[in-house]
Amino acid sequence: MATVETYYLGELRTEATHLQSGNKLITDAPLDNQGKGEYFSPTDLVATALGSCMITVMGIAARAHKFNIDGARLVITKVMTLEAPRRIAEIVVEITFPPESYTDQQKKILDHVVKTCPVALSLHPDVKQTVSLIFSS
């Protein structure tokens, strides 16, 4: 079964519908590539997918090991190449955890799963993934 149906709306915009839920999202080309930058660009969604996947598998691991990461915050920076062909050169993900006392073992679990999320493993090795886990006390 198909996952997403996407229509080109013109003016460098698309509307994608998640077929299982019916949720929709619009994409727009970025300002630096002839777009209006009013919505996520397709490459923004790639970077967002990486961060969302990382925090989701961390949530799964935390649940399985009976600890909590609720309130963790991601700041994602997408870096595009300066030379042709235009592509994502690097995705920087900074993950800040809520002020709790995480054990060394819990930190080790989170560090491991962040590197093995499906999106991280699906990206081409040329896309640099820089990830920081920030534990505040």
KAMODA-V376242 format. One record per helix or strand. SS is the DSSP state (~ for helix, > for strand). FROM is the first residue (numbers start at 0). TO is the last residue. If there is no record, write none. Layout:
SS_FROM_TO + SS_FROM_TO
//
This chain:
>_3_9 + >_12_17 + >_23_27 + ~_30_32 + >_39_39 + ~_41_63 + >_72_79 + >_87_96 + ~_103_114 + ~_117_121 + >_127_134
//
